[in-house]
Amino acid sequence: MSATTTPAHHRRKGLILFLLAMTQFIIVLDASIVNVALPSIMRDLDFTQESITWVLNAYALTFGGFLLLGGRLADLLGRRRMFIIGAVVFGLASLAGGLAQSSAQLVIARGFQGLGGALIAPAALSIVTTTFTEGEERNKALGVWGAVAGFGGAAGVLLGGVLTQSFGWEAVLLVNVPITVAIVAAAPRVLPESRAEHDGPRALDIPGAVTITGGIGVLIYALVNANSAGWGSGQTIGLLLGAAVLVAGFIAIESRHRAPLVPLGIFKLGTLRGANVVGLLIGASLFSMFLFITFYLQNILGHDAMRTGLEYLPLAIVIIISAGTASAMVSKIGFKTPLVIGMLLITAGLLCFSRISVDGSWAADILGPSVVAAAGLGFSFVPVTIAAVSGTKPEEAGLASGLINTVQQVGGALGVSVLIAVASGSLPTGAQPSPEQLTEGYANAFLVGAAFAFAGALYAMFAISSKDSKAFVEASAAGEAPVVAVG
């Protein structure tokens, strides 16, 4: 028995995966856990109907804006080091949020939570891709990763409901504190330290970091604020133009910098390009799904926070099962087919959700579509993550993981903004909407979400290379890195 296949070696890898998966769980969890607590937060901290969305948006803004920088810092300064720093920031921000006495304090704390998550997420995914051997071993690890990430979104609503009902809204933030303390204590003993190994310059691209972080931050701010400011307003248009200028400046900087934050050559990988476009559409279609399901259950069916949370349990279970199934399928048939199947299942689930009725029920209107959409999430999230990092060099692990996380966050912000605008489009101005009007708006939002998912299925079908997917299967069987298409 070789040194690399001893039971102790496998146990150590299992501990590494468990710690990283638990961290990913709380990061994704925190993007959704406050959903069912929003009415309580609104009452206690005097938020308005418009400003309460910033409890969600502050997290998305900093998380999406700093992900690429977080990935590069992990590659340069050490993945374990940035993982620990991010966990400390995340834990302290959670404590500050749970103790917040005003709306401003809570929004600022949520912003720092997002910053901590942006440092943790790419570092953690990089450690997964550099610790586990290319092929079946890594596929299984990424399958666990994908299952935990998908489960975190559903479990956030489940846990948020239970904690809010039992202990108050503060508990949805304070629950992170003991978990992050345990993670920070265990990380130095469990996680290996690694950096990008290459012969080129190791300087941090400050101009590139500033322009891309600013560009993504301004873009997300424009999207999440467009509903209150107006999509055609000078503010929204100006912010979108500003984001475009910053991104264009970033591209110009990267093409000339001796040690670019994002080497533009990485986009020659067709598989990586395709995975990121599909990842954007997954975020656009799915992130808002949890929000509108919660709205329907509470605002139309009248369910309380505890019951709403428990009604997400079947969805969470199906995500775990489907992600494990997708992981096994990827090793045998490649990432393309499961990804297409997943996106079509998401499409079908959202189409079913669009048939909700004002006099409906959880069993009739939510349970079935939840199971279908959850299966689609598991089948799509795992292969798109594997495709996004497949074929990249070890020194590009942080970059590739930062990219897929970033596009999903931008897609989520885009989806939430567009679908809230769609849901609000048929509501009366200056009057209390009726349950029928609210239900119609939610149904329209689900329909547009289904269109995003179907676009993702079509893109995956025609733009992601079947040849790359087949090469991945052959490389997995041989335990080698796949040769992916360039161009």
C-alpha positions as CSV (number, residue, x, y, z in Angstrom):
1,M,0.0,0.0,0.0
2,S,1.5,3.3,-1.1
3,A,1.9,6.3,1.2
4,T,-0.7,8.1,-0.8
5,T,-3.4,5.5,-0.4
6,T,-3.1,4.7,3.3
7,P,-6.3,4.8,5.5
8,A,-4.7,7.7,7.4
9,H,-4.2,9.6,4.1
10,H,-7.9,9.1,3.1
11,R,-9.1,10.1,6.6
12,R,-7.0,13.3,6.3
13,K,-8.6,14.1,2.9
14,G,-12.0,13.4,4.4
15,L,-11.4,15.9,7.2
16,I,-10.2,18.5,4.7
17,L,-13.3,18.0,2.6
18,F,-15.6,18.1,5.6
19,L,-14.1,21.4,6.9
20,L,-14.3,23.0,3.4
21,A,-17.8,21.8,2.8
22,M,-19.0,23.1,6.1
23,T,-17.5,26.4,5.3
24,Q,-19.2,26.5,1.9
25,F,-22.4,25.5,3.6
26,I,-22.5,28.6,5.9
27,I,-21.4,30.9,3.0
28,V,-24.3,29.8,0.8
29,L,-26.6,29.5,3.8
30,D,-26.1,33.2,4.7
31,A,-27.2,34.3,1.3
32,S,-30.7,32.9,2.0
33,I,-31.0,32.4,5.8
34,V,-32.3,35.9,6.4
35,N,-35.1,35.6,3.9
36,V,-37.8,34.4,6.3
37,A,-36.4,36.7,9.1
38,L,-36.9,39.9,7.0
39,P,-40.4,40.7,8.4
40,S,-39.0,40.5,12.0
41,I,-35.9,42.5,11.1
42,M,-38.1,45.1,9.4
43,R,-40.2,45.6,12.5
44,D,-37.3,45.7,15.0
45,L,-34.9,47.9,13.2
46,D,-37.3,50.2,11.4
47,F,-36.5,49.3,7.8
48,T,-38.8,50.5,5.1
49,Q,-40.2,48.3,2.4
50,E,-37.6,49.6,0.0
51,S,-34.6,49.5,2.3
52,I,-35.1,46.0,3.7
53,T,-33.8,44.5,0.5
54,W,-30.3,45.9,1.4
55,V,-30.1,43.2,4.1
56,L,-29.8,40.8,1.1
57,N,-28.1,43.1,-1.3
58,A,-25.2,44.3,0.9
59,Y,-24.1,40.6,1.1
60,A,-24.4,40.0,-2.6
61,L,-22.6,43.3,-3.5
62,T,-19.4,42.7,-1.5
63,F,-19.4,39.0,-2.1
64,G,-19.7,39.3,-5.9
65,G,-17.4,42.4,-6.0
66,F,-14.4,40.9,-4.2
67,L,-14.5,37.3,-5.4
68,L,-11.9,37.7,-8.2
69,L,-9.6,39.6,-5.9
70,G,-10.1,36.9,-3.2
71,G,-9.1,34.2,-5.6
72,R,-6.0,36.0,-6.7
73,L,-4.9,36.7,-3.1
74,A,-5.4,33.0,-2.3
75,D,-3.1,32.0,-5.2
76,L,-0.4,34.5,-4.3
77,L,-0.5,34.7,-0.5
78,G,-1.6,31.2,0.4
79,R,-5.0,29.5,0.2
80,R,-5.1,28.4,3.8
81,R,-4.1,31.8,5.0
82,M,-6.8,33.6,3.0
83,F,-9.3,31.0,4.1
84,I,-8.6,31.7,7.8
85,I,-8.6,35.5,7.3
86,G,-11.9,35.3,5.5
87,A,-13.4,33.1,8.2
88,V,-12.4,35.5,10.9
89,V,-13.9,38.5,9.0
90,F,-17.1,36.4,8.4
91,G,-17.4,35.4,12.0
92,L,-16.8,38.9,13.4
93,A,-19.3,40.4,10.9
94,S,-21.9,37.8,11.9
95,L,-21.4,38.7,15.6
96,A,-21.8,42.4,14.7
97,G,-24.9,41.7,12.7
98,G,-26.5,39.7,15.5
99,L,-25.9,42.6,17.9
100,A,-26.9,45.3,15.5
101,Q,-29.2,48.0,17.0
102,S,-30.0,49.9,13.8
103,S,-30.6,49.3,10.2
104,A,-27.3,50.9,9.2
105,Q,-25.3,48.7,11.5
106,L,-27.0,45.5,10.2
107,V,-26.4,46.5,6.5
108,I,-22.7,47.3,7.2
109,A,-22.3,44.0,9.0
110,R,-23.9,42.1,6.1
111,G,-21.5,43.8,3.7
112,F,-18.5,42.6,5.8
113,Q,-20.0,39.1,5.8
114,G,-20.0,39.2,2.0
115,L,-16.3,40.4,2.1
116,G,-15.4,37.4,4.3
117,G,-17.2,35.1,2.1
118,A,-15.4,36.5,-1.0
119,L,-12.1,35.6,0.7
120,I,-13.2,32.1,1.8
121,A,-15.0,30.8,-1.2
122,P,-12.3,30.8,-3.9
123,A,-9.6,29.8,-1.4
124,A,-11.8,26.8,-0.3
125,L,-12.6,25.6,-3.8
126,S,-8.9,26.0,-4.8
127,I,-7.9,23.8,-1.9
128,V,-10.4,21.2,-3.1
129,T,-9.1,21.2,-6.7
130,T,-5.4,21.1,-5.6
131,T,-5.9,18.5,-2.8
132,F,-7.9,15.9,-4.7
133,T,-6.5,14.1,-7.8
134,E,-7.9,15.0,-11.2
135,G,-10.5,12.4,-12.1
136,E,-13.0,10.4,-10.1
137,E,-11.5,11.5,-6.7
138,R,-11.9,15.1,-7.5
139,N,-15.3,14.5,-9.1
140,K,-16.6,12.9,-5.9
141,A,-15.2,15.8,-3.8
142,L,-16.8,18.4,-6.1
143,G,-20.0,16.4,-6.0
144,V,-20.0,16.8,-2.2
145,W,-19.1,20.5,-2.7
146,G,-22.0,21.0,-5.1
147,A,-24.5,19.1,-2.9
148,V,-23.5,21.2,0.1
149,A,-23.7,24.4,-1.8
150,G,-27.1,23.6,-3.2
151,F,-28.4,22.3,0.1
152,G,-27.1,25.5,1.8
153,G,-29.6,27.6,-0.2
154,A,-32.6,25.5,0.8
155,A,-31.4,24.8,4.3
156,G,-30.9,28.6,4.8
157,V,-34.6,29.1,4.5
158,L,-35.4,26.0,6.7
159,L,-32.9,27.0,9.4
160,G,-33.9,30.6,9.2
161,G,-37.5,29.8,9.9
162,V,-36.8,27.6,12.8
163,L,-34.3,30.1,14.4
164,T,-36.4,33.2,13.8
165,Q,-39.5,31.5,15.3
166,S,-37.7,30.1,18.3
167,F,-35.1,32.7,19.2
168,G,-35.6,35.8,17.1
169,W,-34.0,37.1,13.9
170,E,-30.7,37.7,15.7
171,A,-30.1,34.0,15.9
172,V,-29.8,33.7,12.1
173,L,-26.6,35.7,12.3
174,L,-25.3,34.6,15.7
175,V,-25.5,30.9,14.7
176,N,-22.4,31.5,12.5
177,V,-20.2,32.6,15.3
178,P,-19.5,29.2,17.1
179,I,-19.2,27.5,13.7
180,T,-16.6,30.0,12.4
181,V,-14.7,29.7,15.7
182,A,-14.5,26.0,15.2
183,I,-13.5,26.4,11.6
184,V,-10.7,28.9,12.4
185,A,-9.4,26.6,15.2
186,A,-9.4,23.5,13.0
187,A,-8.0,25.0,9.8
188,P,-4.3,25.3,10.7
189,R,-4.2,21.6,11.7
190,V,-6.4,20.2,9.0
191,L,-5.8,22.3,5.8
192,P,-2.6,22.1,3.8
193,E,-1.1,25.4,2.7
194,S,-0.5,26.0,-1.0
195,R,0.2,28.8,-3.4
196,A,0.3,29.1,-7.2
197,E,3.5,27.7,-8.4
198,H,4.9,29.5,-11.5
199,D,8.0,31.2,-12.7
200,G,6.4,34.5,-13.6
201,P,6.2,37.7,-11.4
202,R,4.1,37.3,-8.2
203,A,3.1,41.0,-7.8
204,L,-0.6,41.8,-7.1
205,D,-2.2,43.6,-10.0
206,I,-3.5,46.6,-8.0
207,P,-5.0,48.6,-10.9
208,G,-6.7,45.4,-12.2
209,A,-8.0,44.5,-8.8
210,V,-9.4,48.0,-8.3
211,T,-11.1,48.2,-11.7
212,I,-12.7,44.8,-11.7
213,T,-13.8,44.9,-8.1
214,G,-15.2,48.4,-8.7
215,G,-16.8,47.3,-12.0
216,I,-18.5,44.2,-10.5
217,G,-19.6,46.2,-7.4
218,V,-21.1,49.0,-9.4
219,L,-22.8,46.5,-11.7
220,I,-24.4,44.6,-8.9
221,Y,-25.4,47.9,-7.1
222,A,-27.0,49.1,-10.4
223,L,-29.0,45.8,-10.7
224,V,-30.2,45.5,-7.1
225,N,-31.1,49.2,-6.9
226,A,-32.8,49.4,-10.4
227,N,-36.2,48.5,-9.1
228,S,-36.4,51.5,-6.7
229,A,-34.5,53.9,-9.0
230,G,-36.2,52.8,-12.2
231,W,-34.6,50.8,-15.0
232,G,-34.6,53.7,-17.4
233,S,-33.5,56.3,-14.8
234,G,-30.4,58.4,-15.1
235,Q,-29.0,56.7,-12.0
236,T,-29.3,53.2,-13.3
237,I,-28.1,54.0,-16.8
238,G,-25.2,56.0,-15.4
239,L,-24.2,53.2,-13.1
240,L,-24.4,50.6,-15.9
241,L,-22.2,52.8,-18.1
242,G,-19.8,53.3,-15.2
243,A,-19.6,49.6,-14.7
244,A,-18.9,49.1,-18.4
245,V,-16.1,51.7,-18.4
246,L,-14.5,50.0,-15.4
247,V,-14.7,46.5,-16.9
248,A,-13.3,47.9,-20.2
249,G,-10.5,49.5,-18.3
250,F,-9.8,46.2,-16.5
251,I,-9.5,44.4,-19.9
252,A,-7.1,47.0,-21.2
253,I,-5.0,46.7,-18.0
254,E,-4.9,42.9,-18.1
255,S,-3.8,42.9,-21.7
256,R,-0.7,44.9,-20.7
257,H,0.1,44.0,-17.1
258,R,3.2,41.8,-16.5
259,A,1.3,39.8,-13.7
260,P,-2.4,40.3,-14.5
261,L,-5.1,39.5,-12.0
262,V,-7.0,37.6,-14.7
263,P,-4.7,36.4,-17.6
264,L,-7.0,36.9,-20.5
265,G,-5.7,33.7,-22.2
266,I,-7.7,31.6,-19.7
267,F,-10.9,32.6,-21.7
268,K,-9.5,30.7,-24.7
269,L,-10.6,27.6,-22.9
270,G,-14.0,27.0,-24.5
271,T,-15.2,24.8,-21.6
272,L,-14.4,27.4,-19.0
273,R,-16.1,30.1,-21.1
274,G,-19.2,28.0,-21.5
275,A,-19.4,26.9,-17.9
276,N,-19.3,30.6,-16.8
277,V,-22.1,31.6,-19.1
278,V,-24.3,28.7,-17.9
279,G,-23.3,29.6,-14.3
280,L,-24.6,33.1,-14.9
281,L,-27.9,31.8,-16.1
282,I,-28.2,29.3,-13.2
283,G,-27.8,32.2,-10.8
284,A,-30.3,34.3,-12.7
285,S,-32.9,31.5,-12.7
286,L,-32.5,29.9,-9.3
287,F,-31.3,32.4,-6.7
288,S,-34.6,34.3,-6.8
289,M,-36.6,31.0,-6.7
290,F,-36.2,30.7,-3.0
291,L,-37.3,34.3,-2.5
292,F,-40.5,33.9,-4.5
293,I,-41.4,30.6,-2.9
294,T,-41.1,32.2,0.5
295,F,-43.2,35.2,-0.6
296,Y,-45.9,32.8,-1.9
297,L,-46.0,30.6,1.2
298,Q,-46.0,33.6,3.7
299,N,-47.9,36.3,1.8
300,I,-50.5,34.2,0.0
301,L,-50.8,31.0,2.0
302,G,-50.2,32.7,5.3
303,H,-47.6,30.2,6.6
304,D,-45.4,31.4,9.5
305,A,-41.6,31.3,9.4
306,M,-41.3,27.9,11.1
307,R,-43.7,26.2,8.8
308,T,-42.2,27.9,5.7
309,G,-38.7,26.6,6.7
310,L,-39.9,23.1,7.2
311,E,-41.7,23.1,3.8
312,Y,-38.2,23.4,2.2
313,L,-37.1,20.1,3.7
314,P,-38.0,17.9,0.6
315,L,-36.2,20.4,-1.7
316,A,-33.1,20.2,0.4
317,I,-33.1,16.4,0.5
318,V,-33.5,16.1,-3.2
319,I,-30.6,18.5,-3.8
320,I,-28.3,16.2,-1.8
321,I,-29.4,13.1,-3.7
322,S,-29.3,14.6,-7.1
323,A,-25.9,16.2,-6.6
324,G,-24.4,12.8,-5.6
325,T,-26.0,11.2,-8.6
326,A,-24.7,14.0,-10.9
327,S,-21.2,13.5,-9.5
328,A,-21.2,9.8,-10.4
329,M,-22.6,10.6,-13.9
330,V,-19.9,13.1,-14.6
331,S,-17.2,10.5,-14.2
332,K,-18.9,8.1,-16.6
333,I,-20.5,10.3,-19.3
334,G,-18.9,13.7,-18.8
335,F,-20.2,17.1,-17.6
336,K,-22.2,18.2,-20.6
337,T,-25.2,15.8,-20.6
338,P,-25.9,16.1,-16.8
339,L,-25.6,19.9,-17.1
340,V,-28.2,20.0,-20.0
341,I,-30.5,17.6,-18.1
342,G,-30.2,19.8,-15.0
343,M,-31.0,23.0,-16.8
344,L,-34.1,21.4,-18.4
345,L,-35.3,20.1,-15.0
346,I,-34.9,23.6,-13.6
347,T,-36.9,25.0,-16.6
348,A,-39.6,22.4,-16.0
349,G,-39.8,23.1,-12.2
350,L,-40.0,26.9,-12.7
351,L,-42.7,26.4,-15.4
352,C,-44.7,24.4,-12.9
353,F,-44.2,27.1,-10.3
354,S,-45.7,29.6,-12.7
355,R,-49.1,27.8,-12.3
356,I,-49.4,28.8,-8.6
357,S,-52.9,29.9,-7.6
358,V,-54.2,32.2,-4.9
359,D,-56.2,29.4,-3.3
360,G,-53.5,26.8,-3.7
361,S,-51.6,24.8,-1.2
362,W,-48.0,23.7,-0.5
363,A,-48.8,20.1,-1.5
364,A,-50.5,21.1,-4.7
365,D,-48.5,24.1,-5.9
366,I,-45.0,23.9,-4.3
367,L,-44.0,20.3,-3.4
368,G,-43.9,18.8,-6.9
369,P,-42.1,21.7,-8.6
370,S,-39.7,22.0,-5.7
371,V,-38.6,18.4,-6.2
372,V,-38.1,18.9,-10.0
373,A,-36.2,22.2,-9.6
374,A,-34.1,20.7,-6.8
375,A,-33.1,17.7,-8.9
376,G,-32.2,20.2,-11.6
377,L,-30.1,22.3,-9.2
378,G,-28.1,19.2,-8.2
379,F,-27.7,18.0,-11.8
380,S,-26.5,21.4,-13.0
381,F,-24.5,22.9,-10.1
382,V,-22.1,20.0,-9.8
383,P,-21.2,19.6,-13.5
384,V,-20.9,23.4,-14.1
385,T,-18.5,23.6,-11.2
386,I,-16.4,20.7,-12.5
387,A,-16.4,22.1,-16.0
388,A,-15.4,25.6,-14.7
389,V,-12.2,24.2,-13.1
390,S,-11.5,21.3,-15.5
391,G,-8.4,21.6,-17.5
392,T,-7.0,24.7,-15.7
393,K,-3.5,24.7,-14.4
394,P,-2.8,24.5,-10.6
395,E,-1.8,28.1,-10.5
396,E,-5.1,29.1,-12.0
397,A,-7.3,27.2,-9.4
398,G,-8.1,30.3,-7.4
399,L,-8.8,32.3,-10.6
400,A,-11.1,29.7,-12.1
401,S,-13.0,29.2,-8.8
402,G,-13.3,32.9,-8.3
403,L,-14.7,33.3,-11.8
404,I,-17.5,30.7,-11.5
405,N,-18.5,32.1,-8.0
406,T,-18.5,35.7,-9.4
407,V,-20.7,35.0,-12.4
408,Q,-23.2,33.1,-10.3
409,Q,-23.4,36.1,-7.9
410,V,-23.8,38.5,-10.7
411,G,-26.4,36.2,-12.3
412,G,-28.2,36.0,-8.9
413,A,-28.3,39.8,-8.6
414,L,-29.5,40.1,-12.2
415,G,-32.2,37.5,-11.7
416,V,-33.5,38.9,-8.4
417,S,-33.6,42.4,-9.9
418,V,-35.3,41.4,-13.1
419,L,-37.8,39.1,-11.5
420,I,-38.8,41.5,-8.8
421,A,-39.4,44.1,-11.5
422,V,-41.5,41.5,-13.4
423,A,-43.4,40.5,-10.2
424,S,-44.1,44.2,-9.5
425,G,-45.1,45.1,-13.0
426,S,-48.8,44.2,-12.6
427,L,-49.2,45.6,-9.1
428,P,-51.2,48.8,-8.6
429,T,-49.3,52.0,-7.8
430,G,-50.0,53.6,-4.4
431,A,-52.5,50.9,-3.4
432,Q,-52.3,47.7,-1.4
433,P,-52.1,44.8,-3.9
434,S,-54.7,42.0,-3.6
435,P,-53.6,38.4,-3.1
436,E,-54.6,37.7,-6.7
437,Q,-52.4,40.5,-8.0
438,L,-49.5,39.3,-5.9
439,T,-49.9,35.7,-7.1
440,E,-50.0,36.8,-10.7
441,G,-46.8,38.7,-10.2
442,Y,-45.0,35.8,-8.6
443,A,-46.2,33.5,-11.4
444,N,-44.9,35.9,-14.0
445,A,-41.5,36.0,-12.2
446,F,-41.3,32.2,-12.2
447,L,-42.1,32.2,-16.0
448,V,-39.2,34.5,-16.7
449,G,-36.9,32.5,-14.5
450,A,-37.8,29.4,-16.6
451,A,-36.8,31.4,-19.7
452,F,-33.3,32.0,-18.1
453,A,-33.0,28.3,-17.3
454,F,-34.0,27.2,-20.8
455,A,-31.5,29.7,-22.3
456,G,-28.9,28.0,-20.1
457,A,-29.9,24.5,-21.4
458,L,-29.7,25.7,-25.0
459,Y,-26.3,27.3,-24.4
460,A,-24.9,24.2,-22.7
461,M,-26.3,22.0,-25.5
462,F,-24.7,23.9,-28.4
463,A,-21.8,25.9,-26.9
464,I,-20.1,23.5,-24.5
465,S,-17.9,21.0,-26.4
466,S,-18.9,17.4,-26.4
467,K,-15.3,16.6,-27.3
468,D,-14.1,18.3,-24.1
469,S,-16.7,16.4,-22.1
470,K,-15.6,13.1,-23.6
471,A,-12.0,13.9,-23.0
472,F,-12.8,14.6,-19.4
473,V,-14.2,11.1,-19.0
474,E,-11.1,9.5,-20.5
475,A,-8.8,11.6,-18.4
476,S,-10.9,10.8,-15.2
477,A,-10.5,7.1,-15.9
478,A,-6.7,7.6,-16.4
479,G,-6.3,10.0,-13.4
480,E,-5.0,12.7,-15.7
481,A,-5.8,16.3,-16.4
482,P,-8.1,16.5,-19.4
483,V,-7.0,18.3,-22.6
484,V,-9.6,20.9,-23.3
485,A,-10.3,22.8,-26.5
486,V,-8.8,26.2,-26.9
487,G,-10.7,28.8,-28.9
